[in-house]
Amino acid sequence: MNMPNHQHATLHAHSVDRDHLFPEATALLAAGNRLAMISCHDDDTELRVVYTFTRDAPHEVSELIVRVPGDDPWVPSLAYLSHPAGNFEREMRDLYGLRPVNHPQPYRLVRHGHWPTGWYPMRHDANEVPTFEPDTESFPFLEVEGPGVYEIAVGPIHAGIIEPGHFRFSVVGETIIRMEARQWYMHRGIEKLFEGRTPTAGIELAEAIAGDTAIGHSLAYVMAVEAASGTEVSEPDRLLRALLLELERMHNHVTDLGALANDAGFGVVNSYAGRLRESLLRINKSVTGHRFLRGALTIGGTIVKLLPDPDDLGRIADEVEEIVDITLGHSTVKDRFTGTGTLPADQALLLGTLGYVARASGGSNDARQDHPFADLGPAFHVVTETGGDVLSRYRVRAEEFAVSAAVAIDIIRRLGGNQGTARSAKVAKPGQGLALIEATRGTLCHRVEIGKQGLVTRLKVVDPSFFNWPAVPIALAETIVPDFPLVNKSFGLSYAGNDL
């Protein structure tokens, strides 16, 4: 499947006032655009809000820019138009003090109740951290009442090494009536840390946004910087970037394929998948010197130490296909997967889900197809399922692994031994840029602004988990409590990517 590639998206931006925001956004959504992000900017005397919409064909980005007086910080809420918009608006309220008028859920999202009232950590005047208060504005969990209803609280501290998140279940017998999630326990201020850095110094930080998505986030970051500065990247270097992205997808997908089998009690497959993951991580280290592929990307270039052996990737792909057949050939495991944690197609679309979560519910969005930056060759195609259940999310991952391996092998052969260039372009002029990358979990987006001194003045990051976490409670409705770990793993969402 040969596709045109676009190093930089076509950007259309214009300013609107608050009174015209709602109809302008309505028109963009009606024209087939999706809301990719809402970013807020502190311009000292005023706040500037940028609403970014993307359209797949042609590859376009439209931005609505609303300037808000610093002494009258409000915007009309778009939550009734777009579910993701509601969460972006709550995030802005917490971090910038910008009030979304007529929002249906006007309470905190990022800042927990003990965070100081009136302190907005992304504002320029928030350098000194005040004393944190007692929890005076706890997240208002909805209490479900009725005969036989009881609650189960899980987290925020979990067994194992996963990051904190709180899940509260309202249950009758073993059936989940309602589940609510509370996150943002480890807000790290990642976006604030980018401010004042040189674009090159930001790469290492981008690699650490979410450990299992080092390439996804750092690639989105460098491509956003390149778009801001008009930096072009050679075709071999773009192919190397595509190769690194597929290698990252492969080690993450095989991990999840094993973990899903394990959550259905099939531990031997998890052990086998763990061995294959280790093989892939060792290949990664030979490629870039780091098991999670760090250190290969520069502004304007890509450099690797060694190209993988195509035969090794082919052998691993064959073994993954074998463990998938074994897993789905086990009647008990397949029964646990089938019909469990179903996310209906209309709900997946309404919530704006991305990645394999959306594609398992009949969606077809994939930035490799919709916003390509390199020709992935004839081996690439978008994998979709329609069941929306654990089985469908498993099958999408399994087939995507096979596609990634085939694409990687084809790219290696096309590169002909080319290991890239260590070029690092200097960014000397102000600008703004955006990049959309199909990371393991789905489309992630970075929007960067470079100031007059050639330093990063703002980076807005949107991980696909921000879009996908709200879908988990929908899929859990009428599911039994023992299936929660299995359903949760089938979504495979990031805490770190969500809680920046």
C-alpha positions, 0 to 999 in steps of 0.5 A, spaced: 500 500 500 503 505 497 501 512 500 504 519 499 508 522 505 507 529 508 513 531 512 509 537 515 501 538 515 498 543 511 496 548 517 490 553 517 489 558 523 485 564 524 483 567 530 475 567 533 472 571 539 469 567 544 462 569 541 463 565 535 467 559 537 461 554 538 459 555 531 466 555 528 467 549 532 461 546 530 462 547 522 469 544 523 466 537 526 461 537 521 466 537 516 469 531 518 475 534 522 476 531 529 478 535 535 486 533 536 487 537 542 486 544 546 492 548 548 492 554 553 498 559 553 499 564 558 501 570 554 502 575 560 496 580 559 492 575 556 491 567 555 491 564 548 487 558 547 488 554 541 483 549 538 486 544 534 482 540 529 485 535 524 482 531 518 485 525 515 484 526 507 487 531 505 492 531 511 490 538 514 490 541 521 485 547 522 486 551 528 481 556 532 485 561 536 481 565 542 484 570 546 482 571 553 483 577 557 487 575 563 482 579 568 476 575 565 478 568 564 473 564 561 471 561 554 464 557 552 464 550 553 464 545 547 463 539 552 456 538 548 459 538 541 465 533 543 466 529 549 474 530 549 473 537 549 470 537 556 476 533 559 481 538 555 477 544 558 477 541 565 484 540 564 485 548 562 481 550 568 485 546 573 492 548 570 491 555 568 484 558 571 480 558 565 473 557 566 469 553 561 462 556 561 456 552 562 460 545 562 456 539 564 462 537 569 465 543 572 469 540 577 477 538 578 480 533 573 487 534 574 488 537 581 486 533 587 482 536 592 488 538 597 492 542 591 491 550 593 485 553 591 487 559 586 494 556 584 494 554 577 501 551 576 502 552 568 501 560 569 507 564 569 506 567 576 506 560 579 513 559 580 513 558 588 509 552 590 504 554 596 503 550 602 498 544 600 491 544 603 487 539 606 482 535 601 477 540 601 474 538 594 474 531 593 472 528 586 465 527 587 464 519 586 457 518 584 453 513 589 449 508 586 444 506 591 439 500 591 437 493 593 444 489 594 448 494 591 455 495 594 462 498 593 469 496 591 475 500 591 481 499 588 487 503 588 490 508 588 496 504 590 496 497 586 500 491 587 506 491 582 509 497 579 504 500 575 502 507 577 497 510 581 489 510 579 483 509 583 477 505 581 471 505 584 466 499 583 458 499 584 456 492 584 450 487 585 453 480 586 459 480 581 456 484 576 459 491 575 453 496 575 458 502 574 465 504 575 468 511 576 476 512 575 480 517 578 487 519 576 492 524 576 495 522 582 503 523 579 502 529 575 509 531 574 509 538 570 512 535 564 509 540 559 512 546 564 519 542 564 520 543 556 519 551 557 526 554 556 529 548 553 533 548 547 529 544 542 535 539 542 535 539 550 527 537 549 529 530 546 531 527 552 525 529 556 520 527 550 523 520 551 521 520 558 514 522 558 512 515 558 517 509 558 514 504 553 513 510 548 520 513 548 520 513 540 513 515 539 513 521 544 520 523 542 518 522 534 512 527 535 516 532 539 522 532 533 517 532 528 513 538 531 520 542 532 521 540 525 515 543 522 515 549 526 522 551 523 521 548 516 526 543 517 526 537 512 528 530 513 531 525 508 527 519 506 532 514 509 532 518 515 524 518 515 524 510 513 529 509 519 524 513 524 518 508 521 522 502 523 524 505 530 516 506 531 514 499 528 520 496 533 517 499 539 510 497 537 512 490 536 515 489 543 509 493 546 504 488 543 508 482 544 508 484 552 500 485 551 499 479 548 502 475 553 499 479 559 492 478 556 493 470 556 496 471 563 489 474 566 485 469 563 490 464 567 494 461 561 501 463 564 505 459 560 503 463 554 505 469 558 512 466 559 513 465 552 511 472 550 516 474 555 522 471 552 520 474 545 519 481 548 526 480 551 529 478 544 526 484 541 529 488 547 536 486 545 535 487 538 533 494 540 539 495 544 543 493 538 540 498 534 540 504 538 544 502 544 538 502 549 533 497 550 527 502 549 530 505 543 533 512 546 538 516 543 537 515 535 533 521 534 535 528 532 532 535 530 533 533 522 536 526 522 536 519 525 542 515 526 542 508 528 548 503 530 546 497 527 540 495 522 536 489 525 537 482 522 530 481 518 531 473 519 531 475 526 524 479 526 521 474 521 523 468 526 520 472 532 514 474 528 513 466 526 513 465 534 508 470 535 503 467 530 504 460 534 502 463 541 496 467 538 494 460 535 495 456 541 492 462 545 485 462 541 485 455 540 484 454 548 477 454 549 477 457 556 481 462 554 477 464 548 471 464 552 474 469 557 475 473 551 469 473 547 464 478 549 467 481 555 468 488 556 465 490 549 465 497 547 460 499 542 462 502 536 457 508 537 460 509 544 467 508 541 466 514 536 462 518 541 468 518 546 473 519 540 477 513 542 484 512 538 488 506 536 487 499 537 481 501 542 478 504 536 480 499 531 477 493 535 470 497 535 470 498 527 474 504 527 479 505 522 483 511 524 491 510 524 496 516 523 500 511 519 495 511 514 492 518 515 498 522 516 504 518 513 511 521 514 514 515 510 512 510 505 511 504 509 511 499 503 506 494 500 506 490 507 502 495 511 495 495 512 490 498 517 487 492 522 480 492 524 475 488 528 468 490 529 466 486 536 469 491 540 470 486 546 477 483 549 477 478 543 477 484 538 482 488 542 487 482 542 486 480 535 488 487 532 494 487 536 496 480 534 495 482 527 498 489 528 504 485 530 505 481 524 504 487 520 509 491 523 514 485 522 513 485 515 513 493 514 520 493 518 523 487 514 521 491 508 524 497 510 530 494 512 531 491 505 530 498 502 535 502 506 540 497 504 545 498 510 543 506 510 544 507 518 542 514 517 545 521 519 547 524 525 545 531 523 542 536 528 539 542 525 539 548 529 533 552 530 534 559 530 527 562 528 520 563 532 515 558 529 510 553 531 509 546 529 504 540 530 506 532 529 501 526 529 504 519 530 501 513 530 504 510 537 503 503 540 496 505 543 494 510 538 495 517 535 499 521 539 500 529 538 505 534 540 504 541 538 510 546 540 512 553 540 519 556 539 520 563 541 525 569 539 531 566 543 530 559 539 527 556 546 521 552 547 516 556 550 510 551 550 509 544 548 502 541 549 502 533 549 496 529 548 497 521 549 492 517 546 490 514 553 487 521 554 482 519 549 481 512 551 481 512 559 473 514 559 471 508 554 474 503 560 467 504 564 463 504 558 466 497 557 465 495 564 458 496 564 455 489 566 461 485 566 463 481 572 468 484 577 473 478 576 474 480 569 476 487 570 483 486 570 482 482 563 478 488 560 483 493 563 489 490 560 485 489 553 485 497 553 492 497 556 492 504 557 498 509 560 498 512 566 504 516 565 502 518 558 495 521 561 498 524 567 503 529 565 
